[in-house]
Amino acid sequence: MLWVQIISVLVSSLSLAYSAVVVAVSYHDLRIAKEGVDSTQIAAVFD
């Protein structure tokens, strides 16, 4: 049943990556809506 474990790991990895992208995009959109800043102003924090 090794193939079941491999498929399980792949599905888990894909769902984790998808959820991380959803969280990041949601944060970006909510911050723009609340503070009225654009992406360049958010990225300027890291300069």
N, C-alpha and C positions, 0 to 999 in steps of 0.2 A: 504494500500500500504506500510505497514511496511516492508514486505519482500523485496521490491525493494530497500528501503533505506539500509537494512542490506547487501544485495548483493553489492550495490554500495560502501559501506564502506569497505567491504572485498576486492573488486577489487582494490579500491584506495590504500588500505594498501599494498597489494601484489605488485602493480606497483611501489609504492614509495620505498619499500624494494629492489626491483629488480634494480631500477635506482640508489639507494645508493651503491649497490654492484658493479654495472658497473662503477660508478665514482671512487670508491676505487681501483678497479682492474686496471682501466685505469691510475690512478695516479701512482700506483706501477710500472706498466710496462713502462710508459714513464720516470719515474725517473731512473729506471734501464738502459733504453736505452740511456738516456742523460748523466748520471753521471757515469755509469759503477759500481754502488754499488750493493751489494746483500741485501737480506732481513734482514740479521743479522745486517748489518751496519745501515740500516734504523731504525731498532728497537732499536739500541744502543742509539739513541737520548733520549729515555724514561728511560734509566737507571740512 
